Each structure stands twice: as C-alpha cells, then as structure tokens.
Amino acid sequence: MGIFYKALLCSMFLYVTESAYGQSTTLINANGNGGFEMGTDFAANGWVEANGTQINRWYVGTGATGYTGARCAWVSKNGTGYTYNIYLASVTHFYRDVTFPAGEDLATLTFSWKGEGESNVDFMKVYLVPVTTTPAAGVELLTGQIGSAHNLTPNWTTSTITICGVAGTTQRLVFSWINDLNAGTQPPAAIDNISLVSSVVGASCTAVLGTGVTSISALPYNSGAGTTQAAGNDVTGANAIVCGSTNYYTGQDKVWEFTPTVSGQVTIALASNGSYTGLMLYDGCPIANVCSGVAGTCVSYVQSATGNKSMCVDVVAGHTYYLLLDSYAAPAYNAYSNLYISEPVPVSGSNDQPCFATALTLGVNSAGDNSCATATGEPAMPSCWNNTTSNTVWYSVVCPASGALRIRTISGTLTDTQIGLYKGSCSSLTTIAAWCNNNAPSCGTSAYSNSELIINSGLIAGDTYFIVVDGTGSTTGSFDIQVSDASLPVVPAAGQECASTNPVCNQVIAVGNPGFAAYGNICDFGATGGNCLAAGERGSAWYEIVINAAGFLEFDIVPNDWSGTGTASTDYDFAIWKTAGSGSTTCAEIAAGTVNPLRCNYNNLGVTGVYGATASTAPPAYPGFDAAYEKRITVANGDKYQLVVSNYSNSTSGFSINIDPVAPVSYTTPTQVIWSGGSNTTWTVSGNWGGCATPTCSIDAVVSPAASNQPVLISGTYESRDITINQGATLTLAAGAVLNVCGNFYNYGSIIADPTSTIAFIGTGTQNIYGSLVGADKFGNVLISKSAGTVILNAGMEIAGDFTLQNNTGIFNVNGQYLKLAGNFLNAAGTTTFTGVSGSTIEFNGIADQLYSPGGSLTLNDVFINQGVPAAIVLTGNSMTISGSLTLTSGRIETLLNEVNVTNSTPAAVNAGNINSYVDGDLRRATTVTGSYDFPVGHFLSGKGYQLANIDFTAANTATELLARFRPFSLVPAALGLLDCGITYNLEALDNGSWTIASTPSVSTGVYTATLYNTPGTYSNSGGASSWTVMKYPTLGTGWLLDGTCVTSTISQVSRTGLTGFSEFATAQSVEFLPVTLIAFSARATDKGNQVEWTTASEFNNDYFSLEKSADGNLFEEINKQSGLEYTLEQHHYDFLDDSPFHGLNYYRLRQVNTDGTFAFSKVVIVENMLQAPLMSRPYPNPTTGKLNFEISTMENGTAFIQVMDVFGKLALSNNHPLKAGTNPVTLDLQQLPEGVYFIACSLAQYGFLKMEKVVIQ
C-alpha cells in the first residue's frame, strides 16, 4: 500500500488505544492530516486557512522543507520562498474543529516547529477556542491561547502542550502567525507533524486539593475573615510543585482558584496577625500528579516569619491560577482578617507613575497597594522620607475652593506609610519640604505609623495636585487613603471620639480582637493636664454611661488575652469624666486638660476598673490587680459619664467591659449601634454590637474596624437605617444576602459584595449614597424599592449584578455620576424613576448578555460599552437614547425591534467601533450641515458581524437624522453592467451585504461621501475582482445604480463622492480586461533595480502601454511609456528596468490605452526590493556585562547612527559609526550604564531606520 493511502487511512479513522491512564484517542495524526502529506493545500489536509488579503500568509508545500516528509505548513510573503515581509503587519490563521470524546479529559498537543521572527511581536501562537469563534485575517484572537508564543528558534524543535477539562466538547484548534510592521529576523514560522491525543485522567485538581478550596468567580476579590484551621494539610512538600521552601507546606492550607478575564498585573495581599505564613501562586494545579502528571508552574511566593504577605504578579487572561496559603508549622494554622486579590491592571493603566495617577474624590476612601510599584521615571522623593528602595504609587486630587487639603492614610498590610504632595504637570512635578509626612501627628506621646498631611495655605483652588505614597524602608503592602477639605471639620470616627461614643446598652460589652487602634480621627487629649493617661490618647474607645437612679457605679475592664489566672495580659488603662449632672465637664475641657477625670488609672496591670469604697481594691474575681483599681463612683439620676478605655500596649487584644449588675445604668435601645465584634461575624448577634440591639430600619449601624470579626451577612435578609463603614472596617455580603437600607449609605472603608447579593434601598424619604463604591468596593445587585422618595448617588458606583428600579413610586438620581454595570438595567418608568443623567456615564461591562429595559422614554448621557466578547446589550421594551456620546470598545448593542438613538449631532459623538463592538441593528444619529459620521453597525446572527459605514457631508445637508442598519443579502445583486471612470462593473455585487441609510426628512438635500468598510472574512465572491465602488438603490428607485463620482477604492474601504439622497448601499465590483490578450505581467528584483516584463498574445486597437508605479498601492505615477502594435495576432514581449525602485514594496500596474483614447488597467503586481538594503546582525553577548558586538553590512559607504534607550524611551547613549561598503564590525561599551533592559536602535544616513534590538545589561 502506498504512502498516500496509508496517510489517508490515518486521517479517516480515529485511533482508540489504551494508555497508562486508560483509554486514549488520536484526534489528529502526525503522519496524516497533521503532517500535511495528503495534499498541496490546507483543505486537502482537513484544515481551513484564513489568509484574506494579508501579505504574509500560511501555505502548504515544500517551501520550508518538512520536519519529516516533503511538506509542512509555513508562512511566506509569496508562496515560494521561506521569508516574510517584516514591514507589513499581518495576522493569518489556519484551523480545524476537534471533538473530544466523553470521559477523555486530557488532551496532549504535540507539534514540530521553527521560526525566528522578533521577540514579543513576530511569532506563532496556538489557541483552543469555541467553534463560534471564526478566525479572521488581520484580526488577532484575544482569548484561548494555549502555551507560549513560538519564535526565536531557527531550527526544527518539538513542543508539547497539555490541556485539561476537554471531555465531551467540540473546540476549534487554531495556529496563528502575527507580525508587526517593524523589524524582524528571517525565517518566519513553519509547523509539521501536528498530533492531538485525548485520554482519560484521574481526579480533578480541585478534588485533590481537598476541603479548603474557594473558587473565585470574578476579580477583585476580598475573602473577609477566615482561618486555615480544620482545612486539612492537603498540599504538602511531597505532592506539590514546590514554590520556595518545603517548610511552608507543613501546616493546614487553603487554596483560592481564579481565572482572570484580562491580562495584567495583580496585587495579592494577606492581612493576618499570625506567624510563619506562606503564600504561593501557581499557573495551573499545584499538585504534581493531577491531569496525568501535568502540573502547574510556580509563579511567585512570599514566605516569612510574619503573618502579613503581599505580592505583585503578571497574570494572563484565560489561565487558571491557584493561590495557596500554608504555614511553617508550628503554628499548624493561621487566622487572617482578609485576603485581597485585585483585578488585573495593564502596566500602562497602573498608578506606578505620576501620569497614571489614580484620581481621588474628596471625602471618599480609596484602597491602595504599592506591591507592584517601582520608582522608575519619577521626580525626587520628598525630603522627610525614609527609603532604602522606593515602591511609590501616585494619586491626584483637585484642590477645593478653600485651598486646603487633608491627606490621611490608614495602615493595612503596609503598616508604616509615608506621603508627599506635588504640584505641576504629571511629567514635571515639584514639591516643598512642608508638603511631606512620614508619621501622622502624635496624640500626646502616642505616635502611629500611618501618615497625615494637612496643608492650609499655598494651594490654588481648582488646580490638580499629585500625591505620592510609599512604605518606609522598602516595605510594601495595602493601605487606605482619603483626601478631604481641611477647612471642614473632621468626621468623627464613631466609638473613638469623645463627641461620638459607643452606646452602653448592656451590662457586658465585648470588643473582639484586635480591638480599637490609634485614636480615631480626633486627638481628644494629649499628655498634659490632670489626666493620668500620661502618654495621651492611645488605642482608645469611648463610652457614654447614662445613670437612671442614685447609687454606685462599678465596672471591670478585662483584656481578652487575660487567661483567668496570674496578671499577664494587655495593659489597659482608663479615665472617666462626668458630662451631665452636678460638676459636669465637656469634651472641649477634656481636650484642653483643664479638668481632671473623676477616676483614672495608668497602672501597668491589664485588668482594671472601679470597685469598692477604697482605691487599690480589686474584686475577688481578679486577685493581684488591686493597684489597677480605683474606688467606685457615687452617682445620681440624670448623671452621664464619658469613659475612655486605653490600650497602652498597642497590642492586638480586645477587651470586655463588665458593669456591676446593681449599678443604676440606663440600658435603653440607642438610635445608633457600633460594631464591636465581641462574639463572631454574625450581623444579628447583639454581642457583636456592644450588647445593644441589632440594626433595624429605626437603628443606624456603624461598622468599626475594632475587631477582626468584621460583619459577614450570609444568605438571608437584614436591615438598617443609616449604614456607615468606617475607615479600616469591612462589611461583607455573601451570596444570597439582602441588606435593606432605610436611610443613607456611607462607605469610608471596604465593602465585599458577592455578585448575587443585594443592597436594597427601601426608605420612604430621601436616601443618599456616599463613599467608595467601585472596584473592590462594588455592590452586587442594587434594588430601589421605595413607596416614595429619592435615592441620590453622590459618588461613582460599580454594580456586579443587576440594577433594578422596582416600581414607579421610587426614584434613583444618578446625579451626574459614573455608573458601571455588569448585569441588567431594569428601570420602572423611564425619566420618572431614573433622573439626574446630565453629566453622567453608564458603562456596561458584563461578561454575559445584559438587558436594557428603561421602562419608557429615557435619555442617557454618555454610554460606554466595555463588555466581554461575545456579550451584548439587549434592548427590551424601548430604544436606547443617548444625548452625549456612545463609545464602543467591546461588546454589541442588540437592538431587536428598537434602536440606538444618539441625539448629539457632534460627529465624534459615536466612535467607529471594532469587530468586537458595534450596534447589531438600527443606529440613529443626529446630524448637522457638515461633518463625518461613523455608523458602526453589523449583523451578528448571520456571521457578518461588524460592518462600518461612514457618511461625510461636504455641504448643504438639511437632514436632521440618519438611521442606519446592515443586513446580509437574501439574493446577491447581479452585475450592474455600467461603465464608470473607464471601468465596467461586470461582476455581481460583493456578497457581504448592504447598508440601509435613511434620512429625516426622507427627502433632504446635501452632498456627501459614502464609505463602506467591508470586514475581511465576511464575503466570498471577490476572487478575480480588480475594482470596487459604492452602488446605491434609491428609496424611490427601481434598481441599483451609480451616483456621484468614483474614488479609488480597495475592497475593505469602498468610497464614492458627490452623492445626494439616501438609500440602500452596497459594493459593486468588476474585473477589467485589456483589449489585448495579456498572458504575463511580472516584476522581479535584480541587483540593478526592478525588472518589469509583460507579454501579449494578441493586440487590437492598442495605442500604447503606460507603466505606473506606487509605494503604497493607492497613488500611482507613470514611469515608462511604450507604444503598442495596434493590431497583431502574434505574441509580443515588453520589458522595462526600474533602476530607482523604492526600498521595500513596489507596486506596478499597466494602463493600456486604446487608439480611441479609452483605457483600462491591469492587475497590480508587487515586488519587494531588499537587495540594496543594509543588514544588522543580532548583538552578542546578550545579556552582557558591558561590551556588546554586532555587524552592519551595506553596499556603500556611509554613517550609522546608533542610539541606546531605556525601557521608557529615554536616550542613554548615542554615537555615530562610519561605514564602508561590506561588513563593518561594531562594538559598544555599555559599562557606564546601570543594569537593566535597553533597546539598541540603528539608522543609516542614506537609508533611514534599520533595526532595533533588545539587550539586557547585568
């Protein structure tokens, strides 16, 4: 049996075999359809190519010589040689669909390949995508990449890629070639012996990882409080791919699994008071023997004796990552207050430099992290800073009318911050010594390592200022930052200020660990006056005790870490003042130090309080603490007392206050309760609210950061009047949780809301929403269900779920803010219930289809479509009307029976969209007298997708609106048969489809140019066509015709000028024949120039040939004229040497002129002339320690201009190097440059830019 028939049988049948892991199936055979030996094109081998009109294309044949056998698939600029055009960007593909058998979850792809290209820009990539994804020439796939980019390998090598989770699916395997239009090294990619085998595998990664696995649905992510206790020691040094030391695999562990949808930098921060924690991140499964021995790779790790950890890593969209939290036992487990994973941020979008500063809103808390930051390309650091390595992040703020700013940080995992303020433009900043702070001002002798900077003069209202934040030394981690108007009073931190105390509504008040830190936002007293708390306010909490009868007040303050025996514990102290009744004082007098407390104890013992008739007498329950007790207080009805509890040790232990049961204290239900976290994380437990009632629609809730037990709302329904989340505090809404808010919502800390959770605004009056509501603080679902009143948004808001206005009795005032929505927009009654749109923006960013139901007539301001592909905004019930701008970036608007109506007549009000973002249906635009209007429309269901049209009014337009749509042809129009500009349109219309554009009024005046952008890959009958133009079918007409004036067009950009009236538009096409029989027309490069030749078999009425040349394929000029033979039936040969060719591509065509003056054009031939081009070799050694060598080869004498630039484009070194004809060695001395990545650029005086190479100096 011949080789061909053996290969044919291999491709016709799937091989089913048994392996060590069970059954396996060969889906692509390396000796058959994967070896390209079954035919000379892709179709013969069972593949589909998508080359389109790209210059560099995939071919099947012998041009690159197969790895085994004669043929392979390779990239070529002409189908013969194994080279590509490095100066024309190309994206081409070949692909096939593969069905993976049920039960066979592991796929192994193996192939041989070679190719040089250029680092990071010219390469081959491999993708596995859904069959609904159709690769198009010129369009790079954005998702589904498997394996790495393949380049920089000139000789055949073999790669293997393993994929898990494929059982029972049909997917599309795609091989893509991508190159830019600048530099590169021959040859391009070639591939052979493609093999794809599926097989049965064992347990999944998640199953092997055990019980402590959390799957994260979306980023950013906050875990809330947790512990590794009882999670099991499933990942060990024996079964894991080890990141770092095996010692950190000995404790109980937890794993978080996430798959980012976009690529970029991710910050991961663990907040833990534990010790010897380890964070290890994997791309793929951490277990070595999962998926038949295929494991993940270690991306990064942080392991140390402390609890807090942070890391900054680059992640790739579509890859599944596993984050492991383990410990170096002992301890065998660790508790944590939060694990934070940011959403990926592209490097250009991070706030690592001033020009990418994050804009802050006055009074709104913002979470920050400097783990990913450097100090490259920044101004000199503030003078008061203490740095060994800078890891700076930048913010900007607009100075308020008062000209005064207060800038304050709150420590997270970054425990010691420092800040500075700058003025000027982002690229030219200056500062002064007074605009710098390392540590916040002390309160007495109690100093803290967060930062606070108050500037009351020297600022200009309305100007933008820049804030820089770093950790001292080289420390990194998370923090919060808030900027406010310094002329306004500081907002008290509830529970930590004399003016904003914790209520006392129970005999026992428990505060969970770590307890209150610092002194809130106001220093209530310093270290002077009659106060025994000589260090000043320190780790303080304030309580108001109300007396309802005469008697004695006795209480105990007991640290949480007191064991019940001995005296070892946190050192808690206290002072108490009377603030109502005989001899009362005020908070102002306390702050001034002009009044002594009634009782005060500063002893170093931890358990303290007031008891008995004499001082230094502890209750029997607390032996050994006598010195820490003061005598009891005689009280009368109506008295009020302010008690401050001070944590002198600044430890991480909370406390409890135990009031004598017979003390005449009024325990009434307050109108505001403050979270103390004394019991657990449950919202409905009174012990977590200082023993008070839990929040209701008549009780406000304040979430304090005092306890690591921050509130977590599990599935269920909860309520509160006002809700305030203080700086450093966190409110978590788990899946299915519903929080009914009857008052205002203030977030100055953090909110972690599962996308399925709901915050419902149900109050009957006006409700305001303030604070940080975006990014990590975004809401799940938002429900407006009010019988009356308005909800007013006072800051930008992001919603991970649906936005719902449930009835027409409640109103949502977006108040000109930015609203980002991932779910449905469900409004009750149009403009009646959704107001305040002026100046606002709504961004739709869901990854699945989103419904837009405005509930009636509703006009939005700016709309930004930024969805995942192929999601769409589906218009239900009503059209989408926009008075501002429509920005289409990613995702479609599916109009159904409605339309998108942009009433802003500014031409730029709608952008051009792209293949992933357009209006799938009707788009109406307001117009003016002149202007160029894009109509990014398309048709998704037909597969035609994005189809852009443009109408450019040049004069006298009277139409007020244009309504556009695109539809595929049900019947492709026949050839026009019309002669225009010497071209007869003798082919049927391009089968892409047609644009219908109607005007209001329907009969309008105005002259315009129409341009149709036929998307490559959406038409199939352009073969042989050489000319294209816009044809139209007038609204009142009876057929297709040509209107206006012809314009030189390409198939992907067809234009016609001087048109009037509106109608249906499509693309007419023609193939033009010379009145001679032209049997050959070619051009080739020689050492003397480009040789152009053509041959005729016969000529009739042929006057002469005009040979025309172009550098871009659009603008041609005559370079030679040769007389024809007028009439002959004999073959005749013509030639011409173009001794002045363009460097690179040269386009040639013939204009054949008849004796009657009529003429026609030939096809265009392209030749690339690189024979005279100089060459630059690859520099070596690379990396280098200082000396770098390369060669420049040229045909003539000249000068080379050599520049060395850093990664930011800053010139580091330059010199000129004389050249002689031939090969010239060049040596660069880079020893004076610091270590890092640089780019070597070489240009020639007589030639221009030659090449750029990346080098590394060590």
Beta strands, then each sheet from edge to edge (+ up, - down):
strand 1: 15-19
strand 2: 22-28
strand 3: 48-50
strand 4: 57-61
strand 5: 72-76
strand 6: 90-99
strand 7: 106-115
strand 8: 123-130
strand 9: 145-150
strand 10: 153-164
strand 11: 170-179
strand 12: 190-199
strand 13: 213-215
strand 14: 221-222
strand 15: 226-227
strand 16: 254-258
strand 17: 264-271
strand 18: 277-283
strand 19: 297-303
strand 20: 309-315
strand 21: 321-327
strand 22: 335-336
strand 23: 338-341
strand 24: 358-359
strand 25: 366-369
strand 26: 393-398
strand 27: 405-411
strand 28: 417-425
strand 29: 428-430
strand 30: 436-437
strand 31: 452-455
strand 32: 464-471
strand 33: 478-485
strand 34: 502-503
strand 35: 508-511
strand 36: 540-546
strand 37: 551-553
strand 38: 555-559
strand 39: 572-580
strand 40: 599-601
strand 41: 608-610
strand 42: 629-630
strand 43: 633-635
strand 44: 640-647
strand 45: 655-659
strand 46: 672-674
strand 47: 700-703
strand 48: 712-713
strand 49: 716-720
strand 50: 723-725
strand 51: 730-733
strand 52: 737-741
strand 53: 745-747
strand 54: 750-753
strand 55: 758-761
strand 56: 767-771
strand 57: 781-784
strand 58: 790-793
strand 59: 797-799
strand 60: 803-805
strand 61: 811-813
strand 62: 818-821
strand 63: 825-826
strand 64: 834-835
strand 65: 841-844
strand 66: 850-853
strand 67: 859-860
strand 68: 862-866
strand 69: 872-875
strand 70: 880-882
strand 71: 886-890
strand 72: 892-902
strand 73: 919-926
strand 74: 931-939
strand 75: 945-955
strand 76: 961-967
strand 77: 979-980
strand 78: 983-984
strand 79: 994-1000
strand 80: 1007-1013
strand 81: 1027-1034
strand 82: 1045-1046
strand 83: 1054-1059
strand 84: 1063-1070
strand 85: 1076-1086
strand 86: 1089-1110
strand 87: 1117-1128
strand 88: 1132-1138
strand 89: 1144-1154
strand 90: 1159-1161
strand 91: 1165-1169
strand 92: 1175-1176
strand 93: 1187-1194
strand 94: 1198-1206
strand 95: 1211-1219
strand 96: 1222-1229
strand 97: 1236-1244
strand 98: 1248-1257
sheet 1: 1+ 2- 12+ 5- 4+
sheet 2: 1+ 2- 12+ 7- 10+
sheet 3: 3+ 6- 11+ 8- 9+
sheet 4: 13+ 16+ 21- 18+ 19-
sheet 5: 14+ 23- 17+ 20-
sheet 6: 15+ 22-
sheet 7: 24+ 26+ 32- 28+ 29-
sheet 8: 24+ 26+ 32- 28+ 30-
sheet 9: 25+ 33- 27+ 31-
sheet 10: 34+ 36+ 44- 39+ 40-
sheet 11: 35+ 45- 38+ 41- 42-
sheet 12: 37+ 43-
sheet 13: 46+ 47+ 50+ 53+ 56+ 58+ 61+ 64+
sheet 14: 48+ 51+ 54+
sheet 15: 49+ 52+ 55+ 57+ 60+ 63+ 66+ 69+ 72+ 70+ 67+
sheet 16: 49+ 52+ 55+ 57+ 60+ 63+ 66+ 69+ 72+ 73+ 76- 79+ 84- 81+
sheet 17: 59+ 62+ 65+ 68+ 71+
sheet 18: 74+ 75- 80+ 83- 82+
sheet 19: 77+ 78-
sheet 20: 85+ 86- 87+
sheet 21: 85+ 86- 88+
sheet 22: 85+ 86- 89+ 90-
sheet 23: 85+ 86- 89+ 91-
sheet 24: 92+ 93- 96+
sheet 25: 95+ 94- 97+ 98-
end
